[in-house]
Amino acid sequence: MTKKDTPRKLSSPRAAGDIPKIRDSGGEKTLLVNSDHLDVCMKAYYDLRLDGIALESYSGYTRKDTDFLKEHPGIERIAIIGSSIDPSGIRYLDHLRDLLITTSRHPLDLRPCVTLTRYSGDWHPKLLLPAPARTALERLRLWGYAPVSRNLETLGPYHNLKELLLVQSNLESLSGISGFGKISRLELNRLSKLRDISDLRNLRVEKLILDGCRKIEGWDIIPKLKGLERLAPRNCGEPESISQLSERLANNP
């Protein structure tokens, strides 16, 4: 079943105001679900062949549960934003590919999500990420990732991962990143404790973005990286040679 298939007959009650609301971002159209008008919203999702849905506590989704997703297993893209919303209803989505969850601290097990290719969200101890051996995960964005190991050895390894973004993590070392052999884009923002980046030598990173990582040591590894096309250090206290390399790469055709 795909998003084009309507799993049950949806009624068309009149809704007040500008419901349903649709957000257009970069050509992708997302339905902002109003929990008081679920039938109206989901009918619009199918009729207009939209790309995904968003459950946002500040945009009309006031329910605490997401159990209505059981009736819509073909949804492929969903964003859940709101600390009061329990996202566990995503377990009903058999074709889920793109998932965004922020400000949630509810227990969530993503290990069964074998079709998931992109996950973005806040990390917390009750979040179980997709099982490396079964997932198709290609893009991973985590805010607040704080493993006890303070490195990446307990994350993954995700052998198909192409993009990794970490924001405000407690990492001190990138040890373990070699398990993500297909990464082409790596972005590290505000990793204030990060020192050791030597394991980058085992990757072929094309785009490396570093922001607010002021304790990095061993900058000399970066000019040796194979395939590097873009380097963007900012507020990292990087040496002049790294700034010059960044400029040279930026000026390449």
PASEBA-1860 file (N, C-alpha, C; in nm, 3 decimals):
! residues 253
1> MTKKDTPR> 0.084/-0.120/0.000/0.000/0.000/0.000/0.087/0.125/0.000 ~ 0.053/0.220/-0.080/0.129/0.344/-0.087/0.042/0.459/-0.040 ~ 0.105/0.578/-0.037/0.031/0.695/0.006/-0.085/0.725/-0.089 ~ -0.080/0.670/-0.209/-0.186/0.696/-0.306/-0.311/0.612/-0.276 ~ -0.293/0.509/-0.194/-0.404/0.420/-0.164/-0.476/0.468/-0.039 ~ -0.607/0.483/-0.046/-0.685/0.520/0.070/-0.730/0.392/0.140 ~ -0.682/0.364/0.262/-0.710/0.236/0.326/-0.854/0.220/0.368 ~ -0.929/0.328/0.387/-1.070/0.316/0.421/-1.140/0.438/0.364
9> KLSSPRAA> -1.272/0.431/0.355/-1.347/0.544/0.302/-1.349/0.656/0.404 ~ -1.298/0.771/0.364/-1.290/0.885/0.453/-1.403/0.982/0.423 ~ -1.471/1.024/0.527/-1.579/1.120/0.510/-1.523/1.258/0.485 ~ -1.606/1.350/0.442/-1.560/1.485/0.410/-1.639/1.590/0.486 ~ -1.631/1.588/0.622/-1.702/1.690/0.698/-1.641/1.826/0.673 ~ -1.722/1.928/0.690/-1.671/2.064/0.672/-1.577/2.100/0.786 ~ -1.467/2.164/0.751/-1.371/2.206/0.852/-1.363/2.358/0.849 ~ -1.340/2.414/0.966/-1.334/2.560/0.974/-1.198/2.612/0.932
17> GDIPKIRD> -1.197/2.739/0.888/-1.070/2.804/0.860/-0.999/2.744/0.741 ~ -0.866/2.741/0.750/-0.785/2.695/0.638/-0.738/2.552/0.657 ~ -0.821/2.469/0.716/-0.789/2.328/0.731/-0.835/2.255/0.604 ~ -0.754/2.166/0.547/-0.620/2.126/0.593/-0.510/2.225/0.552 ~ -0.406/2.231/0.634/-0.292/2.316/0.603/-0.182/2.232/0.538 ~ -0.117/2.290/0.439/-0.011/2.219/0.367/0.113/2.307/0.362 ~ 0.225/2.248/0.397/0.353/2.320/0.393/0.433/2.274/0.272 ~ 0.481/2.370/0.196/0.562/2.341/0.078/0.706/2.381/0.107
25> SGGEKTLL> 0.794/2.284/0.113/0.934/2.310/0.144/1.022/2.242/0.040 ~ 1.084/2.323/-0.043/1.172/2.268/-0.146/1.103/2.175/-0.242 ~ 0.975/2.201/-0.268/0.901/2.117/-0.361/0.834/1.997/-0.296 ~ 0.863/1.972/-0.168/0.799/1.862/-0.097/0.680/1.916/-0.019 ~ 0.564/1.858/-0.039/0.441/1.906/0.023/0.404/1.817/0.141 ~ 0.391/1.881/0.257/0.363/1.809/0.380/0.232/1.856/0.441 ~ 0.149/1.762/0.478/0.021/1.792/0.542/0.042/1.815/0.691 ~ -0.007/1.929/0.743/-0.004/1.955/0.887/-0.135/1.903/0.945
33> VNSDHLDV> -0.126/1.793/1.016/-0.246/1.724/1.062/-0.308/1.796/1.181 ~ -0.437/1.824/1.169/-0.515/1.880/1.279/-0.593/1.765/1.343 ~ -0.567/1.737/1.468/-0.626/1.619/1.531/-0.776/1.630/1.551 ~ -0.831/1.751/1.542/-0.976/1.767/1.552/-1.046/1.741/1.419 ~ -0.968/1.729/1.312/-1.025/1.707/1.178/-0.943/1.602/1.104 ~ -0.924/1.487/1.168/-0.839/1.384/1.110/-0.889/1.337/0.974 ~ -1.019/1.314/0.962/-1.071/1.264/0.835/-1.049/1.364/0.721 ~ -1.075/1.491/0.749/-1.053/1.595/0.647/-0.907/1.598/0.605
41> CMKAYYDL> -0.820/1.594/0.704/-0.676/1.603/0.674/-0.627/1.483/0.594 ~ -0.663/1.363/0.637/-0.611/1.245/0.571/-0.673/1.227/0.433 ~ -0.797/1.272/0.415/-0.855/1.268/0.281/-0.776/1.359/0.187 ~ -0.736/1.477/0.237/-0.654/1.568/0.156/-0.519/1.506/0.125 ~ -0.462/1.434/0.220/-0.332/1.368/0.198/-0.338/1.274/0.078 ~ -0.443/1.194/0.072/-0.456/1.099/-0.039/-0.500/1.167/-0.168 ~ -0.599/1.254/-0.158/-0.652/1.318/-0.278/-0.548/1.403/-0.349 ~ -0.466/1.475/-0.270/-0.367/1.565/-0.328/-0.232/1.496/-0.350
49> RLDGIALE> -0.224/1.370/-0.313/-0.102/1.290/-0.332/0.019/1.362/-0.272 ~ 0.006/1.398/-0.145/0.110/1.473/-0.077/0.228/1.381/-0.041 ~ 0.341/1.445/-0.009/0.463/1.368/0.015/0.472/1.310/0.156 ~ 0.411/1.376/0.253/0.421/1.328/0.390/0.328/1.404/0.481 ~ 0.332/1.370/0.611/0.249/1.438/0.708/0.335/1.486/0.825 ~ 0.283/1.586/0.899/0.351/1.636/1.017/0.251/1.646/1.131 ~ 0.291/1.595/1.246/0.212/1.606/1.368/0.286/1.703/1.459 ~ 0.234/1.826/1.470/0.302/1.931/1.545/0.207/1.987/1.650
57> SYSGYTRK> 0.251/1.988/1.773/0.164/2.033/1.881/0.126/2.179/1.867 ~ 0.209/2.259/1.797/0.179/2.401/1.780/0.106/2.430/1.648 ~ 0.075/2.324/1.572/0.006/2.343/1.444/-0.125/2.266/1.436 ~ -0.182/2.237/1.552/-0.315/2.176/1.551/-0.324/2.031/1.593 ~ -0.210/1.966/1.618/-0.218/1.826/1.663/-0.211/1.826/1.816 ~ -0.327/1.808/1.879/-0.336/1.818/2.025/-0.349/1.682/2.094 ~ -0.364/1.575/2.017/-0.370/1.443/2.078/-0.234/1.403/2.132 ~ -0.236/1.317/2.233/-0.110/1.268/2.290/-0.063/1.139/2.223
65> DTDFLKEH> -0.155/1.068/2.159/-0.118/0.942/2.094/-0.114/0.959/1.943 ~ -0.057/0.858/1.877/-0.049/0.857/1.730/-0.109/0.727/1.675 ~ -0.204/0.672/1.748/-0.260/0.543/1.711/-0.339/0.546/1.581 ~ -0.382/0.665/1.537/-0.457/0.673/1.410/-0.372/0.627/1.292 ~ -0.240/0.623/1.309/-0.152/0.580/1.201/-0.175/0.434/1.163 ~ -0.240/0.359/1.252/-0.269/0.219/1.222/-0.356/0.206/1.098 ~ -0.435/0.309/1.071/-0.525/0.307/0.955/-0.457/0.357/0.828 ~ -0.330/0.397/0.839/-0.261/0.456/0.724/-0.118/0.398/0.714
73> PGIERIAI> -0.106/0.267/0.697/0.026/0.202/0.699/0.115/0.238/0.581 ~ 0.060/0.301/0.477/0.140/0.332/0.359/0.216/0.463/0.367 ~ 0.199/0.539/0.475/0.270/0.668/0.488/0.421/0.643/0.488 ~ 0.493/0.722/0.409/0.638/0.704/0.396/0.718/0.812/0.468 ~ 0.660/0.930/0.484/0.732/1.040/0.548/0.647/1.100/0.658 ~ 0.707/1.118/0.778/0.633/1.176/0.888/0.727/1.254/0.980 ~ 0.678/1.368/1.028/0.750/1.447/1.127/0.661/1.458/1.250 ~ 0.719/1.437/1.367/0.646/1.444/1.494/0.719/1.542/1.584
81> IGSSIDPS> 0.655/1.653/1.614/0.720/1.760/1.690/0.630/1.801/1.805 ~ 0.674/1.774/1.926/0.597/1.808/2.044/0.627/1.711/2.157 ~ 0.663/1.762/2.273/0.703/1.677/2.384/0.588/1.591/2.438 ~ 0.464/1.632/2.415/0.350/1.558/2.469/0.303/1.446/2.377 ~ 0.356/1.440/2.255/0.309/1.342/2.157/0.390/1.212/2.168 ~ 0.320/1.103/2.189/0.383/0.971/2.193/0.395/0.919/2.050 ~ 0.517/0.903/1.998/0.534/0.865/1.857/0.524/0.716/1.829 ~ 0.487/0.636/1.928/0.494/0.491/1.911/0.403/0.438/1.800
89> GIRYLDHL> 0.308/0.519/1.752/0.221/0.475/1.643/0.294/0.451/1.513 ~ 0.417/0.496/1.502/0.492/0.474/1.377/0.518/0.325/1.354 ~ 0.496/0.244/1.457/0.518/0.100/1.440/0.421/0.040/1.338 ~ 0.316/0.112/1.306/0.218/0.064/1.210/0.255/0.098/1.065 ~ 0.359/0.178/1.046/0.394/0.226/0.912/0.491/0.129/0.846 ~ 0.438/0.049/0.757/0.517/-0.059/0.696/0.617/-0.011/0.592 ~ 0.597/0.113/0.543/0.682/0.162/0.435/0.753/0.293/0.473 ~ 0.771/0.314/0.603/0.830/0.439/0.651/0.973/0.454/0.600
97> RDLLITTS> 1.000/0.569/0.536/1.132/0.596/0.481/1.200/0.715/0.547 ~ 1.122/0.815/0.584/1.177/0.942/0.633/1.107/0.979/0.763 ~ 1.184/0.991/0.872/1.126/1.017/1.003/1.201/1.130/1.073 ~ 1.123/1.227/1.123/1.177/1.336/1.203/1.101/1.340/1.335 ~ 1.173/1.332/1.447/1.111/1.341/1.579/1.195/1.433/1.665 ~ 1.135/1.539/1.718/1.209/1.630/1.807/1.128/1.656/1.933 ~ 1.199/1.698/2.036/1.145/1.735/2.168/1.067/1.622/2.234 ~ 1.090/1.500/2.193/1.020/1.386/2.252/1.115/1.307/2.341
105> RHPLDLRP> 1.065/1.263/2.454/1.143/1.176/2.542/1.070/1.045/2.569 ~ 0.974/1.015/2.483/0.899/0.891/2.498/0.986/0.773/2.452 ~ 0.974/0.657/2.516/1.047/0.538/2.469/1.011/0.509/2.324 ~ 1.112/0.480/2.244/1.086/0.454/2.102/1.188/0.355/2.049 ~ 1.139/0.248/1.989/1.225/0.145/1.933/1.216/0.150/1.781 ~ 1.323/0.195/1.718/1.326/0.205/1.572/1.388/0.081/1.507 ~ 1.424/-0.017/1.586/1.491/-0.134/1.531/1.408/-0.211/1.428 ~ 1.276/-0.214/1.442/1.198/-0.284/1.339/1.180/-0.205/1.210
113> CVTLTRYS> 1.224/-0.079/1.207/1.200/0.007/1.090/1.301/-0.024/0.980 ~ 1.284/-0.136/0.913/1.383/-0.182/0.816/1.382/-0.102/0.687 ~ 1.273/-0.028/0.660/1.265/0.051/0.536/1.315/0.194/0.555 ~ 1.347/0.232/0.677/1.386/0.370/0.707/1.519/0.405/0.641 ~ 1.520/0.513/0.562/1.643/0.558/0.497/1.695/0.689/0.558 ~ 1.607/0.764/0.626/1.651/0.891/0.685/1.585/0.912/0.821 ~ 1.669/0.938/0.923/1.617/0.969/1.055/1.683/1.096/1.107 ~ 1.600/1.188/1.158/1.647/1.312/1.219/1.575/1.328/1.352
121> GDWHPKLL> 1.650/1.361/1.457/1.582/1.380/1.584/1.674/1.393/1.702 ~ 1.614/1.420/1.817/1.687/1.429/1.943/1.718/1.290/1.994 ~ 1.840/1.274/2.041/1.878/1.145/2.100/1.850/1.148/2.250 ~ 1.809/1.035/2.304/1.795/1.020/2.449/1.805/0.871/2.481 ~ 1.832/0.837/2.606/1.858/0.696/2.640/1.745/0.600/2.608 ~ 1.621/0.650/2.595/1.508/0.562/2.567/1.484/0.544/2.417 ~ 1.572/0.601/2.336/1.561/0.587/2.191/1.652/0.475/2.143 ~ 1.592/0.375/2.079/1.669/0.265/2.021/1.673/0.285/1.870
129> LPAPARTA> 1.791/0.312/1.818/1.808/0.340/1.676/1.794/0.213/1.593 ~ 1.775/0.227/1.460/1.758/0.109/1.375/1.872/0.009/1.388 ~ 1.838/-0.117/1.379/1.938/-0.223/1.389/2.030/-0.219/1.266 ~ 2.160/-0.205/1.286/2.253/-0.190/1.173/2.245/-0.302/1.070 ~ 2.223/-0.423/1.115/2.225/-0.537/1.023/2.103/-0.543/0.933 ~ 1.995/-0.470/0.969/1.871/-0.485/0.893/1.827/-0.356/0.825 ~ 1.889/-0.244/0.855/1.837/-0.116/0.810/1.893/-0.074/0.675 ~ 1.816/0.013/0.608/1.860/0.075/0.483/1.901/0.220/0.507
137> LERLRLWG> 1.928/0.255/0.632/1.954/0.393/0.672/2.069/0.455/0.593 ~ 2.041/0.572/0.531/2.142/0.643/0.452/2.176/0.779/0.510 ~ 2.082/0.841/0.582/2.105/0.974/0.638/2.063/0.973/0.784 ~ 2.152/1.015/0.870/2.126/1.016/1.014/2.165/1.151/1.072 ~ 2.070/1.216/1.139/2.094/1.345/1.203/2.050/1.336/1.347 ~ 2.143/1.356/1.439/2.116/1.342/1.581/2.156/1.467/1.657 ~ 2.065/1.513/1.744/2.095/1.622/1.835/2.112/1.565/1.976 ~ 2.220/1.606/2.043/2.241/1.564/2.182/2.285/1.421/2.200
145> YAPVSRNL> 2.349/1.363/2.098/2.397/1.224/2.111/2.504/1.217/2.220 ~ 2.478/1.137/2.324/2.568/1.134/2.440/2.592/0.991/2.488 ~ 2.670/0.913/2.413/2.699/0.776/2.455/2.798/0.774/2.571 ~ 2.790/0.671/2.652/2.882/0.657/2.765/3.026/0.647/2.715 ~ 3.045/0.585/2.599/3.179/0.564/2.544/3.245/0.694/2.496 ~ 3.164/0.798/2.470/3.211/0.926/2.417/3.281/0.911/2.281 ~ 3.242/0.806/2.208/3.290/0.789/2.071/3.177/0.724/1.990 ~ 3.207/0.680/1.867/3.104/0.627/1.779/3.102/0.475/1.771
153> ETLGPYHN> 3.172/0.411/1.861/3.183/0.266/1.853/3.053/0.194/1.885 ~ 2.962/0.261/1.956/2.834/0.199/1.988/2.722/0.247/1.897 ~ 2.755/0.326/1.798/2.656/0.375/1.701/2.677/0.300/1.570 ~ 2.582/0.218/1.535/2.599/0.142/1.411/2.674/0.012/1.434 ~ 2.760/-0.030/1.339/2.798/0.044/1.218/2.690/0.038/1.111 ~ 2.665/0.152/1.048/2.569/0.161/0.939/2.647/0.165/0.807 ~ 2.654/0.052/0.743/2.740/0.039/0.626/2.687/0.114/0.504 ~ 2.557/0.147/0.503/2.500/0.220/0.389/2.486/0.369/0.415
161> LKELLLVQ> 2.530/0.414/0.531/2.512/0.554/0.568/2.597/0.645/0.479 ~ 2.531/0.748/0.422/2.599/0.843/0.335/2.618/0.979/0.399 ~ 2.528/1.016/0.490/2.537/1.147/0.555/2.516/1.131/0.705 ~ 2.601/1.199/0.782/2.590/1.197/0.927/2.605/1.339/0.979 ~ 2.506/1.382/1.058/2.509/1.512/1.124/2.494/1.490/1.273 ~ 2.586/1.547/1.350/2.578/1.541/1.495/2.585/1.683/1.550 ~ 2.493/1.715/1.640/2.486/1.848/1.699/2.488/1.835/1.851 ~ 2.576/1.909/1.915/2.586/1.913/2.061/2.600/1.773/2.121
169> SNLESLSG> 2.699/1.701/2.072/2.727/1.568/2.124/2.842/1.576/2.224 ~ 2.852/1.473/2.309/2.961/1.467/2.408/3.084/1.394/2.355 ~ 3.090/1.365/2.226/3.200/1.288/2.169/3.335/1.354/2.196 ~ 3.432/1.271/2.233/3.570/1.315/2.246/3.655/1.260/2.133 ~ 3.605/1.155/2.070/3.679/1.088/1.962/3.582/1.040/1.855 ~ 3.631/1.031/1.731/3.552/0.975/1.621/3.581/0.827/1.601 ~ 3.642/0.766/1.700/3.670/0.623/1.693/3.541/0.546/1.667 ~ 3.545/0.458/1.569/3.427/0.381/1.531/3.362/0.429/1.403
177> ISGFGKIS> 3.401/0.547/1.356/3.339/0.602/1.235/3.380/0.525/1.110 ~ 3.486/0.448/1.119/3.528/0.368/1.004/3.425/0.263/0.967 ~ 3.331/0.235/1.060/3.223/0.141/1.030/3.118/0.199/0.937 ~ 3.130/0.330/0.908/3.038/0.396/0.816/3.112/0.424/0.685 ~ 3.151/0.319/0.619/3.242/0.330/0.506/3.192/0.407/0.385 ~ 3.061/0.432/0.376/3.008/0.501/0.258/2.978/0.648/0.284 ~ 3.014/0.699/0.401/2.984/0.839/0.432/3.054/0.933/0.333 ~ 2.976/1.020/0.272/3.032/1.121/0.183/3.019/1.261/0.241
185> RLELNRLS> 2.925/1.278/0.334/2.905/1.409/0.398/2.903/1.391/0.550 ~ 2.991/1.463/0.618/2.998/1.458/0.764/2.993/1.599/0.818 ~ 2.896/1.624/0.907/2.880/1.757/0.965/2.876/1.744/1.117 ~ 2.968/1.816/1.183/2.979/1.813/1.328/2.964/1.955/1.382 ~ 2.856/1.979/1.456/2.828/2.112/1.507/2.829/2.115/1.660 ~ 2.908/2.204/1.714/2.914/2.229/1.858/2.948/2.103/1.938 ~ 3.047/2.031/1.890/3.102/1.919/1.966/3.220/1.974/2.045 ~ 3.189/2.034/2.157/3.288/2.113/2.232/3.396/2.028/2.297
193> KLRDISDL> 3.377/1.896/2.306/3.476/1.809/2.370/3.555/1.725/2.270 ~ 3.523/1.737/2.143/3.587/1.654/2.042/3.734/1.690/2.025 ~ 3.821/1.590/2.038/3.966/1.610/2.022/4.022/1.525/1.908 ~ 3.992/1.395/1.912/4.055/1.299/1.822/3.971/1.276/1.697 ~ 4.024/1.317/1.581/3.955/1.295/1.454/4.036/1.204/1.362 ~ 4.132/1.133/1.420/4.226/1.054/1.339/4.159/0.944/1.259 ~ 4.043/0.894/1.304/3.977/0.785/1.233/3.916/0.829/1.100 ~ 3.917/0.959/1.074/3.870/1.007/0.944/3.955/0.953/0.830
201> RNLRVEKL> 4.077/0.916/0.862/4.168/0.867/0.757/4.117/0.741/0.690 ~ 4.022/0.673/0.755/3.969/0.548/0.700/3.848/0.569/0.610 ~ 3.808/0.696/0.591/3.689/0.726/0.511/3.725/0.804/0.386 ~ 3.632/0.806/0.292/3.645/0.889/0.174/3.535/0.995/0.180 ~ 3.556/1.095/0.265/3.457/1.201/0.287/3.472/1.308/0.180 ~ 3.362/1.343/0.114/3.364/1.447/0.012/3.337/1.586/0.072 ~ 3.247/1.592/0.171/3.213/1.719/0.234/3.229/1.706/0.385 ~ 3.313/1.791/0.441/3.340/1.789/0.585/3.312/1.927/0.642
209> ILDGCRKI> 3.212/1.935/0.730/3.170/2.062/0.787/3.189/2.056/0.938 ~ 3.266/2.147/0.992/3.297/2.151/1.135/3.263/2.289/1.190 ~ 3.184/2.294/1.295/3.142/2.422/1.351/3.145/2.414/1.503 ~ 3.225/2.500/1.565/3.227/2.506/1.711/3.294/2.388/1.778 ~ 3.387/2.324/1.707/3.462/2.212/1.764/3.604/2.262/1.796 ~ 3.618/2.334/1.904/3.740/2.411/1.929/3.854/2.331/1.991 ~ 3.829/2.206/2.030/3.935/2.127/2.095/3.998/2.025/2.002 ~ 3.965/2.030/1.875/4.018/1.932/1.780/4.171/1.936/1.777
217> EGWDIIPK> 4.229/1.817/1.780/4.374/1.801/1.767/4.403/1.716/1.643 ~ 4.523/1.727/1.590/4.559/1.644/1.476/4.497/1.690/1.346 ~ 4.497/1.821/1.325/4.441/1.876/1.201/4.516/1.826/1.077 ~ 4.636/1.779/1.095/4.718/1.739/0.981/4.659/1.620/0.905 ~ 4.562/1.551/0.964/4.500/1.438/0.895/4.411/1.484/0.781 ~ 4.356/1.606/0.790/4.256/1.651/0.694/4.313/1.669/0.552 ~ 4.429/1.729/0.533/4.482/1.740/0.396/4.510/1.605/0.330 ~ 4.517/1.499/0.410/4.547/1.367/0.358/4.421/1.289/0.319
225> LKGLERLA> 4.303/1.346/0.348/4.179/1.275/0.318/4.159/1.262/0.168 ~ 4.127/1.142/0.124/4.106/1.117/-0.018/3.964/1.157/-0.058 ~ 3.953/1.225/-0.170/3.823/1.259/-0.224/3.758/1.384/-0.165 ~ 3.828/1.455/-0.076/3.769/1.572/-0.012/3.745/1.683/-0.115 ~ 3.618/1.725/-0.126/3.580/1.829/-0.223/3.541/1.960/-0.156 ~ 3.491/1.950/-0.035/3.451/2.071/0.037/3.490/2.059/0.183 ~ 3.553/2.163/0.235/3.592/2.169/0.375/3.543/2.302/0.431 ~ 3.464/2.295/0.538/3.407/2.418/0.594/3.425/2.420/0.746
233> PRNCGEPE> 3.544/2.466/0.792/3.564/2.481/0.936/3.519/2.620/0.982 ~ 3.456/2.626/1.098/3.409/2.753/1.151/3.413/2.749/1.303 ~ 3.474/2.851/1.360/3.482/2.863/1.506/3.545/2.739/1.569 ~ 3.647/2.686/1.503/3.713/2.565/1.553/3.857/2.591/1.593 ~ 3.904/2.714/1.578/4.044/2.743/1.610/4.140/2.670/1.518 ~ 4.097/2.649/1.394/4.177/2.573/1.298/4.302/2.650/1.257 ~ 4.411/2.579/1.226/4.533/2.646/1.180/4.515/2.710/1.043 ~ 4.604/2.801/1.009/4.596/2.874/0.884/4.600/2.781/0.764
241> SISQLSER> 4.675/2.673/0.774/4.686/2.580/0.661/4.550/2.516/0.628 ~ 4.468/2.494/0.728/4.336/2.435/0.706/4.243/2.538/0.642 ~ 4.254/2.663/0.687/4.174/2.770/0.627/4.209/2.787/0.480 ~ 4.337/2.778/0.448/4.381/2.790/0.310/4.332/2.674/0.224 ~ 4.335/2.554/0.281/4.284/2.437/0.209/4.135/2.453/0.181 ~ 4.062/2.505/0.279/3.919/2.527/0.262/3.893/2.623/0.146 ~ 3.973/2.729/0.137/3.956/2.826/0.030/3.989/2.766/-0.106 ~ 4.095/2.688/-0.110/4.133/2.625/-0.238/4.023/2.531/-0.288
249> LANNP> 3.967/2.453/-0.199/3.861/2.361/-0.239/3.737/2.437/-0.285 ~ 3.708/2.549/-0.218/3.592/2.629/-0.254/3.607/2.690/-0.392 ~ 3.731/2.718/-0.432/3.757/2.780/-0.561/3.772/2.682/-0.675 ~ 3.774/2.555/-0.642/3.784/2.455/-0.748/3.655/2.450/-0.829 ~ 3.664/2.436/-0.959/3.543/2.430/-1.043/3.461/2.305/-1.013
END
